[in-house]
Each structure stands twice: as C-alpha cells, then as structure tokens.
Amino acid sequence: MNKNIQGKFSGRFIVLDGPDGCGKSTQAGLLAEWLQKQDVPTVSFRDPGDTNIGEKIRQILLSPEHNAMDTRTELLLYMAARAQLWAEKIAPALGKKQCVVLDRWLSSTCAYQGCAGGFGMEKVIKIATDCLERVWPDLTIILDVDLKTASQRLDRRLDRMEQKGDIYHQRVREGFLQLAKQNENFLVVDAAADIETVNQKILKHISEVSFL
C-alpha cells in the first residue's frame, strides 16, 4: 500500500479532456485502473452520462437526428447533465474520500460551445458558476492531438458533435489549449503517440503534480 499516493489522491477530482479522437476515454480508464492498484479508492464517470437523466440528455445531444440544435441549447443540456452527475454521483464519491476520474467536464463546454461555437468561454464559465456547486476539478489533463491523427482514430459512425467539420474541430483544439494557458491546475499532454506512451506521460505528470 502506497500511503503517499493514497494521501495525495484520495478525495481528489481529476478530469481528462480534449478533442474528439484524443483518447481520453481510454486514458481515463487506464488512470483509474492505476490508482486502484495503488490502493486509492477510485470511481470513474463520463460527462454527460452515468445517471438516468444524463444518459437521456447524452442521446439527445449526440444523435445526428438533431442537427438543428443551437449552440445555446447544447450548452444548457450539457450543463444540466453535469449538474445531475455532480449531485447524484460525483459529490457523494468525493464525500467518501474517493478519487473521481472523469471523462470530460466544463473544459469541454468551454472549448466546444464557448470557443468553436462562438458563445464565449467567459460566458460559459459564468453560467457554470451559477449552475454548478463546483466549477473546476483539482486537476484537468488536456490530451492534445492534431486533426489528422484524431480523425484516423474515429473509425466508427460519427456522432452529431463529431460531424461538425475540420474548421470547428480545429477551433475546439485551440479552445482547449487557450483554456489550459489561462487556468491553474491544467496539464497538457501530447496524445499523438500510442496508448502506452501517452499513459506513461500522464502517470509521470500526475506523480509530479502538487495540489493546492
């Protein structure tokens, strides 16, 4: 049992985020698995989703049938699913001193609807401040990847958000990088390499991070 790692990560809220195709879901799973092996009580969720309400909202958001959806509608639906996930799953887990590893969070809404969608990241953060009990996690890891690499990884039917085109997704990437520069407790990891290499980069970074 690693007491130092246990003490460092118990009760922490960690988010992995980045553009579609960056590998965040895979890396979030590997990170949660590593933490559990270090005897850190760990749970993992995805945003939006992992509640009955959140999964229904997710289906609406990602269905290609809903191409008429306005950016503001997207934003509010994501925020609604997020508020439910916090109340139903994240807050209780943190209250039990579990480490929460989350696939996406507010950083996604800032990059997608705020930057690429043109709503404005500051306005997104203001809405989040009014809607969420907690806006930012203890650590956000942005997995950065170029458009060509990302598109090659999406070897399945694309959902509504993934279908938005290269210009939109380039602005998403720029939004994530801008957000990381402007906020504390953000790490940017080059995610263009293979899964194991990226995982080792993440583990190296989090072993060196100091939480405030």
N, C-alpha and C positions, 0 to 999 in steps of 0.2 A: 504494500500500500504506500503510495507516494503522498505523504502528508502535505508537502509543499504545493503540489499540483492540486490536491483536494482543496486546500485553503484558498488557493488563488482563483479557482473556477467555480466552486460551489456557490450557487445563488447568482451566477452571472448570466447575462442576456447577450448572446452573440448572434449576429446576423451575417449570412453570406449572401451577397447580392451581385448583380452585374447584368450585362446584356443577354438576350436570348442566345443560347448556344455556348455560354461561357463555362458550363459545367458545374454550376453552383449546387444543383440538387445532389449530384454525385459527391461533391466535396463536402457538403453539409452532412451527408450520411457517413462519410469516412471520418470526419471530425468528431461527430457524436460517438461513433464506434471507438475511436481512440480515447476519448475522455472516459467512456465507460470502462475501458481496460485499465485506466489509471485510477479506478475506483471513485470517479466523480459521478454522483447521481445525475444522470443526463436524460433529457427528453428533447425530441425534435418535432417541429411542426412546419407547415408550409403556409405562406400568406399569398393570396387568400385561400382559405380552406380549413380543414381539420375540425370544423364544427358543422352541424347540420345546416345551419344558416349560411355559413361561409362557403360550403361546397355548392349550395344552390346559387349563390352570388357568383362563384367562380365559373359555373357553367354558363351563366348569362354573359359574363364578361368575355369569355374566350370563344364562344360559339361564333363561327363565321356567318351565321344567320343574322347577326346583329351588327352588320357593318354600318348602319345608320347612327350608331351610338355616338353621342357628342363627348368631347373630352371632359367636360364638367360632369357628365353622367358617369363616365369611367371613374373619375377621381372620387366621387361621392360613394360609389359602390365599393371601390377598394377600401375606402376609409371605414365604411360600415362593416365589411367583413373583418377588418383589422380590429375594430373596437370589440366585436363579438369574440374574436380569437383571444384578445387580451383578457377579457372578463372571464371567459369560460376555461381557458387552458393556460395561458402564459402567467397571469398573476398568481393563480393557485400554485403552479410549479415553483415560481420564484419564492413564494411564501414558505415552501417546504425546503428551501435552500438547494433546489435542483438547478443544474445548469441548463438553460434553454438555448438550443441551437435552432435558428430559424432560417428557412429558405425564403428570402425576400422580406422587406419591411417598408417603412416610409421612404427609404432611399430610392426604391423603385418608382414610387409615385412622383417623387421629385424629378427623376430622370425621364420617365416616360410622359406623364401628363404635364409636369411642370416645364421641362426643357423641350423635349421633342414635340409635345402637344401644344406648346406655346402659352400655357396657362400662367407660368411663372413659378419658380421654385419657392420664392419667399411667400407667395400666396398659399402654396401647398402646405408649407410649414405652419403658417398661421392657422389654417383650417385644422391641421393635425393637433396643434396646441390646444385648440378649443374642443376637439373631439376625443383625444386620447389621454388616458391617465399618464402615459409615459411616451414621449416622442422619440427619443434616441436610445438605442441599446448601449451596453457597456463597450461593445466593440462591433464595428461593421467592417467586414472584409469584402472589398470590391474585387471581383475576378475580372480582369481586363483582357479583352480578346478582340482582334481585328475582325471586320465584317466577313472576309473571305473564310477564315477559319471557323467562325461561328456558323455561317450558312452551311458549311460542309458537315457540321455535326448535327444539323437538324434534318436528319434523313427519315422524316416521317411527314404525315399530313400536318401542315402548319395551322396553328390556331389563329384566331382573329387578330391578336396583337402581333404575332409573328409575321403576318401577311402584310404589314404596313409599308414595306419597301425599304430600300437601302438608305435613302436620304433620312427617313425617320429614324432608322436604327443607328445611323452614324451620329445623329443628334442625341440619341439615348446614351451612347457611349460617352460622348462629350459631357453630357449631364452628370453621369456618374463620376467622371474624373474631376469635374469642377466642384462637385459636392465634397469629394474627398479632400480637395485643397482647402476648402472653406471651413471644415469642421474637424474638431478634435476626435480622437478615438476612431479614426478611419485608417485602414491599411489598404493599399492597392497591390495586388499580386498579379503578375503576368501569368495568364491562364492559357497561353497558346501551346504549351508543351503537353506531354502525355499525362494521364491521370495521376500516376505515382509521383512524377516530378512535381506537379502542382501541389499534391498533398504534402510532400516533404517541405515545400516552400511555406505552406500555411502553418505546419507544425513548428517550423523554425521561427516564424514571425510571432506566433502566439506564445511560444516559450520565452520570448524576449519582451513581450508587452508588459507594461505596468499599468494597472487600473488605478484611476483616480479615487 
